[in-house]
Amino acid sequence: MSSALYDAQGPRAKRRNILYTGVFLVALAALVWWVYKSLDEKGQLDWEKWKPFFSGTEAWTTYILPGLKNTLIAAGLSMLIALPLGAVFGIARLSDHAWIRVPASMVVEFFRAIPVLILMIFGLALFAKYTGVNSDDRPLYAVITGLVLYNASVLAEIVRAGILALPKGQTEAAHAIGLRKTQTMTSILLPQAVTVMLPAIVSQLVVIVKDTALGGAILTFSELLASVSSMSSYYGANTIASFTIVALIYVALNFTLTTFAGWLESRLRRGKKSTGTVLTPNDAAIAGAGGTGAGGTL
């Protein structure tokens, strides 16, 4: 059956696709078997390598849970600070006043262009030279600083793109009934834009959780991924087992976050506060500063 998007496959194309699928499955099975045999020959699949995680609590209480706690602290504080800060700068970039819009744009573009790892390293140096923060707490402060500066600038673009994605008539209708610009933003635009921005915001929050690992790799921050090295050494080089358990924990964390966001989005949509538009993470990067959406009149 043909459509406007594609033509129906003929018998030869169907046979070719079946052949390609069969070849791919055989190659995938061979790759899986090769990985399995390689790990088995090196003893990485022996029960002794996995036993610490399934019998007893020493590995969890000594290595995994303390690292997970630090990861959650760094990610949670970064989210708590970056979300409102990003919203403020995103709205400021839509201002009619150049003395607000231009500095906000400069700050956002500057920190969005710098890799988050460099921001963490600079943060560590600044805390060491100009503050009285002790050496044990500096990695945590530096990780939070880098995550907040970078992700707040990205979230600012998400907020700006989400507001610009709303129909221009929303702003015009608000002005027609006598609402001021601030009232239009807080009462009309932002409540509707929340569900538009939510998928992109959640994607960025997931990035925050994962980027805490940069602090462990470079700044000796004792987060979840950093626990693998010491744990693997203590339990006899069970590197694959340690990385697998830590990876599953990251998957569980991010899956929980996205599941909650999905529930929240459906609840907000049932409350009829959305225009039905969904903003993807890439939309923030392509939204023009001179857009003609709802935010263009602020």
N, C-alpha and C positions, 0 to 999 in steps of 0.2 A: 504493500500500500504506500503510495507516494504522498508527500505533503509539500508545503511551501519551503520546508527546511531541508529535506533530503529526498532522494529517490529510493524506491524500494530495491533491495539487492536482488540480483539475478542468481540463477543456479550456480554459475561459476564463482561469483563473489561469495556466496554462502559456503561453498566448498573450501574456498581459499581461507575464509575466516575460521572455519572449523579446523583447518590444518594449522593455522597460526596459533589458535588456542591450544591445540594439542601439543605443539612444539614448546610453547611457553610453559605449560603445566609440567612437561617432562623436564625442562631446564630448571624450573623452580624446585621440583622434587629432588633433582640431582644436587642443587645448591644446598638445600636443607640437609640432605644426607651427608654431603661433604662437611658442612659445619658441625653436624652431630658427631661424625667420626673423628674430626679434629679435636673437638672438646673432650670426647671420650678417651682418646689416646693420651691426652695431656692430664687426664684425671680430674678435669673440672666438673664432671657430672657425678663424681663419687658422692655417696651419701655423707661422708665425713665433711665435705665442703659445704653442704647445705644444712647439716645437722644443727649448727648454732642458732639458726633462725626458726627452727621448728621444735626444738627440744630445749627447754630452759628459756630464761629471760635475760641472761647476761648481755647478749649482743644487742638487745633492744634497749635495755636500761642504761648501758654503758656508752653505746655509740649512736644508735639510730634515733632514739627518742630525744636526747639532748640536741642532736643536729637538727632534727625536725622542729624542735621548739625554737631554735634560733632562726631557722628559715621562716617559720610562721611569724615570728616577731618582726623580722626585717621586712617581709612582704606586707604584713598587716599595717605596720606604721607607714610604709611607703604608699600603700593604697589610700590610707586615711588622709595623708597630706597631699598626695598628687591629685586626687579626684577634685576636691574643691579648688585647689590652685589652678588646675587645668581649666575648670569651668570659668573661673574669673578671667583668665587670660584669653580664653576662647571668646567670651562675650566682649571683652575689651577690644579685641581685634575687629569687632563689628561696629564699633562706636563711630558716630559721625565726627567726633572731635579728634583732630589729628594728634593733639598732644597726649591723647590716651591710646589711640590706635597704633601710631608709629612706634613708640617705645615697647608696647606689648608685642607687636610683630617682630621687632628686633630681638627681644628676649626669646620668643618662641623659636624663631628661625636659628638663632645662635645655638641654643641647647639641643635642638632637634638634629643639628648637623654634627654634633660631637658624639663619638662612640661612648656608650655608658661606662665602659671600663676605664676610659681616660678620666671621666668625671669622678669615678670612685678613687682613682689613684691621686688626683688632685685634692679630693676631699680628705684623704688620709694625710697628705702632706700638710694641708692647711690646719687640720685639727692638731697635728703634732707640733706645729710651729707657733700657732697663734691662740691656742686654747689650752685650758688645763685639764682636758679630758685624758684620763689615764690610758696607758698603752693597751690594756685589756679591752677597753670599750671602743677604742678608735676604729677598728675594722667595722663594727656594727654601725657606728655613726657615718663612716665613709660610704658603706654600702647603701644606707638609707638616703644619704645626700645624692649620690649618683643616680639612684633609681628615681628619686623625686624629681630632680632637675630634668632628666631625659623624658620620663614618662608623663610628667605634667605638660611638657611642650607638645608631645604627641596627642595627649588627651585634649589639649586646647584646640588642635586642628580637628579632632573628632567632634567636639562640641560645636565649633564654627560650621563644619560641614553639615552636621545634623540640623542646625537651625536654618541654614541656607537651603536644605532639602525640602523644607515646608513650603507649601504654596504661598505665593506673595499675597494672595487674597486674605490670608489670615491676619496679616499686619494691617492691611487696608481696612478690613472690617473692624478691627480693634480701634483704629484711629477714627473711624466713622462714628463710633459710639462714644467718643470722647476720652478714650484711655490714653494716658501718657506713655512715653517710650518704656519707662521702667515697668509700669503696670502691664504693658503689652508683652514684655519679655517674661516676667515672672508668672503672669496669670494665663497667657495664651500660648506663647511659643515654647517655653521650656517644658511645661507638662506634656505637650504633644511630642516634642523632640526626644524625650527620654527613651521611649521605645524605639524610635528611629536610630538612636545612637547606641542602644544597649548591646547589640552583637559586637560592634567594634570596640566598645568599652571593655566587654568581657575578654575579648581577644588580647587587649593590652594588659589586663589584669593577670591573665595567664602568663604573659611575657614577664611581668614583674616577678611572679613566683619562680620562674625558671632562671631569671637573671641574677637571683641571689647567689647562684652557684659561682658566678664570676668572682664574688668576694672570697669564696673559699679557695678558688684556684690561684688567685693573685695576692690577696690581702690577708691570708691566713685567718679568714673568718670561719669559725667552726660551725658551718651550716651542714645540711643533710648530705650533700655530695662529698664534702670534705671528709666525712666520717668513713668513707670507703677505704681510703689509704691505710689508716690506722687499723681499721677492722680487718682488712685483708691480711695485713702483716701479722696481726695477733692470732688469727685463725688459720694460718698456714697457706697463705697465698690463694685464698678462695675468691679471686678477683671477679670472675664471672658471676658467682653466686651473690656477692655483695652488690655489684652493679645492677643485677637483675632485681633484687629486692628494693633497692633505692629507686630504680626506674618505675617499678610498680607503685611505689608510694607517690611519686610525682604524678603518675597517671591518675591515681585515686584522688589526689588533691585537685587537679585541674578538671577532672570529670565532675567532682562535687561542685566546683565553682560554676562550670558551664550548665550543669543541671539546675542549680539554684537560679541562675540567670534566665534559663528557659522558662522555669516556673514563674519567675517574676514578670517576664515579658508577656506571657499568656495572661497573667492576672491583670496587667496594665491594659492589654488590648481588650479584655472583657469589660474594663471600665471605660472603654470608648475614648481613651486619651491619645490614640494614635491615628495618624493619617493613613496607616497601612504601608508606608514606605519603610524599607529596611536599609540601613546604612552599613555597608561592608567596610572592613578595615582599610581597603585601598581608596575608598571615597574621600577620606580625609586628606590624602596626598594630592588629589586632583581637583579639589574644590577651589575655585578661583576666588581671589580676594575681592573681585568686583562682581560677585554673583548677583543674580536678580531674584533670589529667593526671599523668604520672609525676613532674613536678617539684613537685607540690603538697605532698609529704610531706617536702621537704628543709628 
